[in-house]
C-alpha cells in the first residue's frame, strides 16, 4: 500500500469513504482532529476538535454521525456545527470511544475503552431508533466492528485479547445470543484492530503491530496480507468510484524514536487501488432506524 495522505496522526482511526461526496474522513483520536481527503480533487481539510473523537457514519451528503469520548453527535460538514444525539459514558471520564461503524439496518455500533487501555474497562453499544443499548462489556480494546453481507451476524475484536468474535443478529440487527470466538489470533501472534467486510463477506482486518491488513474468509481462514509501511495499521475501508481501493489509517502511538526512524510514514493514510471488491457503507438513519 502507498501513502495517500502524508499528514501524520498519533492515533489515526475510523476511516470512512463517504459514497455521495466521494471523500474520505478519518480521525486522529488523541490529536483531536477530524481529517478529510478528496482523492479526485486533492482537497483536504483538518478540523480541530474539543474532545477525542474516533469513528463516523454518513447520514446524507452534508452530515455525519460522529462518536466522541462523551457522546454521539451529528456533524455538518459545511458549517462545522455539532448536534448532540446521545451521551456515551459521559459520566465516566476514564473512558473514550474507539472503533465504530454503521450497521445494515441504519444503526450504529460503537466501542468504548479506558483512556489508558485498562483491562476490561470497555464495552460495545448499538444506537438504533433513538436508543443506545449496551450489547457487550468487559472488553479492553474494542475494534473490528463490521457485519456480514447476509445480515446474519456482526463481528468485533478485543485487540488486547487478540480475539475476533462473531455474534448472531436478528432481523432488526440486535444480538440473539452471546458472542463466540471466530478467530483466535494468539496462535499467529497477531493483534486485530479495525475491520471491514467486502462485497463477498470477507473480512479485511488491520493488524496492530504487524503493518498489514489481512483477509479473513467467512469461515475464519486467514488469507492474503496487504502490507503498509507502518507497523500500527488501525482501520481499513473500501472506497473509490467502484469501491475497489483499500484505504488504511495508521498510528505512531507507542513507537519509540528508533521505530519511527525505521518507519517514518507511520501515522499516514495509505491506499491500495484494485485490492478487492468492496461496497458502500450503509447510511446511519436519524429517524426510527427501520430497515
C-alpha positions as CSV (number, residue, x, y, z in Angstrom):
1,X,0.0,0.0,0.0
2,X,1.2,3.5,-0.8
3,X,0.7,6.7,1.1
4,X,-2.3,8.8,0.0
5,X,-2.2,11.5,2.7
6,X,1.1,12.3,4.4
7,X,-0.4,14.1,7.4
8,X,0.8,12.2,10.4
9,X,-1.6,11.0,13.1
10,X,-0.6,9.9,16.6
11,X,-3.6,7.6,16.5
12,X,-5.3,7.5,13.1
13,X,-8.6,5.7,13.2
14,X,-12.1,5.4,11.8
15,X,-11.5,5.9,8.1
16,X,-14.8,6.3,6.2
17,X,-15.5,6.6,2.5
18,X,-18.5,8.9,2.0
19,X,-20.2,7.4,-1.1
20,X,-22.1,10.6,-2.0
21,X,-19.2,13.0,-1.6
22,X,-16.5,10.5,-2.8
23,X,-14.4,11.8,0.1
24,X,-12.5,10.1,2.9
25,X,-12.9,11.1,6.5
26,X,-10.9,9.9,9.5
27,X,-9.7,10.9,12.9
28,X,-6.5,11.5,14.8
29,X,-8.1,10.4,18.1
30,X,-5.5,11.7,20.6
31,X,-4.6,14.6,18.3
32,X,-8.3,15.7,18.4
33,X,-8.6,16.2,14.7
34,X,-11.1,15.2,12.0
35,X,-9.3,14.9,8.7
36,X,-10.6,14.5,5.1
37,X,-9.2,13.9,1.7
38,X,-11.0,14.0,-1.7
39,X,-8.9,11.8,-4.0
40,X,-10.3,13.2,-7.2
41,X,-9.5,16.8,-6.4
42,X,-6.8,16.5,-3.8
43,X,-8.8,18.8,-1.5
44,X,-8.2,18.2,2.2
45,X,-9.4,19.6,5.5
46,X,-8.3,19.3,9.1
47,X,-10.9,20.2,11.7
48,X,-9.8,20.7,15.3
49,X,-12.0,19.0,17.9
50,X,-12.7,19.9,21.5
51,X,-12.5,16.2,22.7
52,X,-11.3,12.9,21.4
53,X,-13.4,11.5,18.5
54,X,-12.9,8.2,16.9
55,X,-15.5,7.0,14.4
56,X,-18.2,8.2,12.0
57,X,-21.0,7.2,9.7
58,X,-22.6,9.2,6.9
59,X,-26.1,10.4,7.2
60,X,-26.6,12.3,3.9
61,X,-24.5,14.4,1.6
62,X,-23.6,17.0,4.2
63,X,-23.9,15.3,7.6
64,X,-22.0,12.7,9.5
65,X,-22.7,10.8,12.8
66,X,-19.5,11.3,14.9
67,X,-18.6,9.3,18.1
68,X,-16.7,11.1,20.8
69,X,-15.4,10.3,24.2
70,X,-18.7,11.6,25.7
71,X,-21.4,11.1,23.1
72,X,-22.8,10.6,19.7
73,X,-23.2,13.7,17.5
74,X,-24.4,14.9,14.2
75,X,-21.8,16.9,12.3
76,X,-22.5,19.4,9.5
77,X,-19.5,19.2,7.0
78,X,-20.3,22.6,5.6
79,X,-20.8,24.6,8.7
80,X,-18.8,22.6,11.2
81,X,-21.7,22.5,13.6
82,X,-22.2,19.6,16.0
83,X,-25.6,18.5,17.3
84,X,-26.0,16.2,20.4
85,X,-27.7,12.8,19.8
86,X,-26.9,10.7,22.9
87,X,-24.5,10.5,25.8
88,X,-21.8,7.8,25.6
89,X,-20.4,7.0,29.0
90,X,-20.4,10.8,29.5
91,X,-20.3,10.3,33.3
92,X,-17.1,8.2,33.1
93,X,-14.1,10.5,32.4
94,X,-11.8,7.4,32.3
95,X,-13.2,6.1,29.0
96,X,-13.4,7.2,25.4
97,X,-14.9,6.0,22.2
98,X,-12.9,3.8,19.9
99,X,-14.0,1.8,16.8
100,X,-17.4,2.2,15.3
101,X,-19.5,1.5,12.2
102,X,-23.0,1.9,10.8
103,X,-24.9,-1.4,10.5
104,X,-27.0,-2.5,7.6
105,X,-30.2,-1.5,9.4
106,X,-29.2,2.1,9.8
107,X,-28.0,1.8,13.3
108,X,-24.5,2.5,14.7
109,X,-22.2,0.3,16.7
110,X,-19.6,1.9,18.9
111,X,-17.0,0.6,21.3
112,X,-15.6,2.3,24.4
113,X,-12.4,1.7,26.2
114,X,-10.2,3.1,29.0
115,X,-8.1,6.0,28.0
116,X,-5.1,4.0,29.2
117,X,-6.5,0.7,27.8
118,X,-7.3,-0.5,31.3
119,X,-8.2,-4.2,31.1
120,X,-11.9,-4.9,30.8
121,X,-12.9,-1.2,31.0
122,X,-14.6,-1.1,27.6
123,X,-18.0,-2.0,26.1
124,X,-19.8,-2.1,22.8
125,X,-23.1,-0.3,22.3
126,X,-25.7,0.0,19.5
127,X,-27.5,3.2,18.8
128,X,-30.7,2.5,16.9
129,X,-34.1,4.2,16.7
130,X,-33.0,6.8,19.2
131,X,-32.0,4.1,21.8
132,X,-28.4,3.5,23.0
133,X,-28.1,-0.1,24.3
134,X,-25.1,-1.9,25.6
135,X,-24.6,-5.2,23.8
136,X,-21.2,-6.4,25.2
137,X,-18.9,-5.4,28.1
138,X,-15.7,-6.4,29.8
139,X,-13.7,-5.5,26.7
140,X,-10.3,-3.9,26.9
141,X,-9.8,-2.5,23.3
142,X,-12.9,-2.9,21.2
143,X,-12.3,-3.0,17.4
144,X,-13.2,-4.7,14.1
145,X,-16.9,-3.7,14.2
146,X,-18.4,-4.9,10.9
147,X,-21.2,-7.0,9.5
148,X,-21.6,-10.0,7.2
149,X,-23.2,-9.5,3.8
150,X,-26.3,-11.5,4.7
151,X,-27.1,-9.6,7.8
152,X,-26.9,-12.7,9.9
153,X,-24.1,-11.7,12.2
154,X,-21.8,-8.9,13.4
155,X,-18.1,-9.0,14.3
156,X,-16.0,-7.3,16.8
157,X,-12.5,-7.8,18.3
158,X,-10.7,-7.3,21.6
159,X,-7.3,-6.2,20.3
160,X,-5.7,-6.8,23.8
161,X,-7.0,-10.4,23.9
162,X,-6.1,-11.0,20.3
163,X,-9.6,-12.4,19.7
164,X,-12.1,-11.7,16.9
165,X,-15.7,-12.5,17.9
166,X,-18.9,-13.2,15.9
167,X,-22.4,-12.5,17.3
168,X,-25.7,-13.7,15.6
169,X,-28.2,-10.9,14.9
170,X,-32.0,-10.9,14.4
171,X,-33.9,-9.3,11.6
172,X,-33.7,-5.9,13.3
173,X,-30.0,-6.2,13.9
174,X,-30.0,-7.0,17.6
175,X,-27.8,-9.8,19.1
176,X,-29.7,-13.1,19.7
177,X,-27.0,-14.9,21.6
178,X,-23.7,-14.4,23.3
179,X,-20.7,-13.7,21.1
180,X,-18.4,-16.6,20.2
181,X,-14.7,-16.6,19.3
182,X,-14.5,-16.5,15.5
183,X,-10.7,-16.3,15.1
184,X,-8.1,-16.6,17.8
185,X,-5.1,-14.6,16.6
186,X,-2.9,-15.5,19.5
187,X,-1.6,-18.6,17.6
188,X,-0.4,-16.3,14.8
189,X,1.0,-13.7,17.2
190,X,-1.3,-11.0,15.7
191,X,-3.4,-8.3,17.2
192,X,-6.7,-7.5,15.2
193,X,-7.6,-3.8,15.1
194,X,-10.2,-2.3,12.8
195,X,-12.0,-4.3,10.1
196,X,-14.4,-4.1,7.2
197,X,-16.3,-6.6,5.1
198,X,-16.2,-6.7,1.3
199,X,-18.9,-7.5,-1.2
200,X,-18.3,-11.2,-0.7
201,X,-18.4,-11.2,3.0
202,X,-14.6,-11.5,3.5
203,X,-13.2,-9.5,6.4
204,X,-10.2,-7.2,6.0
205,X,-8.6,-6.8,9.4
206,X,-5.9,-4.3,10.2
207,X,-3.1,-5.7,12.3
208,X,-1.7,-3.5,15.1
209,X,2.0,-4.1,15.4
210,X,2.3,-6.1,12.2
211,X,2.0,-3.4,9.5
212,X,-0.7,-5.1,7.4
213,X,-4.3,-5.7,6.6
214,X,-5.2,-9.4,6.5
215,X,-8.1,-11.1,4.7
216,X,-10.2,-13.4,6.8
217,X,-12.7,-15.6,4.9
218,X,-16.3,-16.0,6.2
219,X,-15.3,-19.4,7.7
220,X,-12.4,-17.8,9.6
221,X,-9.5,-18.8,7.4
222,X,-6.6,-16.3,7.3
223,X,-5.7,-15.3,3.8
224,X,-3.6,-12.7,1.9
225,X,-1.9,-9.9,3.7
226,X,-1.6,-6.3,2.3
227,X,1.5,-4.6,3.7
228,X,1.9,-1.0,4.6
229,X,5.0,0.9,5.7
230,X,3.7,1.5,9.2
231,X,3.7,-1.2,12.0
232,X,0.5,0.1,13.6
233,X,-2.2,-0.4,11.0
234,X,-5.5,0.6,12.6
235,X,-8.6,0.8,10.4
236,X,-9.4,-0.3,6.8
237,X,-12.1,0.9,4.4
238,X,-13.0,0.4,0.8
239,X,-13.7,3.3,-1.5
240,X,-13.2,4.9,-4.8
241,X,-15.8,5.1,-7.6
242,X,-16.0,1.3,-7.9
243,X,-15.2,0.6,-4.2
244,X,-12.0,-1.3,-5.3
245,X,-9.4,0.8,-3.4
246,X,-8.4,-0.3,0.0
247,X,-7.6,2.5,2.5
248,X,-6.0,2.2,5.9
249,X,-5.1,4.5,8.7
250,X,-2.1,4.1,10.9
251,X,-0.6,5.4,14.2
252,X,2.7,6.5,15.8
253,X,1.4,5.8,19.3
254,X,3.8,3.7,21.3
255,X,6.6,3.8,18.8
256,X,10.0,5.0,20.0
257,X,12.5,7.1,18.1
258,X,14.2,4.0,16.6
259,X,10.9,2.5,15.4
260,X,9.8,5.9,13.9
261,X,13.2,6.2,12.1
262,X,12.7,2.8,10.5
263,X,9.0,3.5,9.7
264,X,8.8,7.3,9.1
265,X,5.4,7.0,7.3
266,X,3.7,5.8,10.5
267,X,0.6,7.8,11.1
268,X,-0.1,8.4,7.5
269,X,-3.2,7.3,5.4
270,X,-2.4,4.5,3.0
271,X,-4.2,3.3,-0.2
272,X,-4.1,0.3,-2.5
273,X,-6.0,0.6,-5.7
274,X,-7.5,-2.7,-7.1
275,X,-7.1,-4.5,-3.8
276,X,-10.6,-6.1,-3.8
277,X,-14.3,-5.5,-4.3
278,X,-15.7,-3.5,-1.5
279,X,-19.1,-1.9,-1.1
280,X,-20.6,1.3,0.1
281,X,-21.0,1.8,3.8
282,X,-24.7,2.0,4.9
283,X,-26.1,5.3,5.9
284,X,-26.9,6.0,9.6
285,X,-30.7,6.7,9.9
286,X,-31.7,9.6,12.1
287,X,-35.3,8.5,12.2
288,X,-36.7,5.4,13.7
289,X,-34.0,3.2,12.2
290,X,-36.4,0.9,10.5
291,X,-34.8,-1.0,7.7
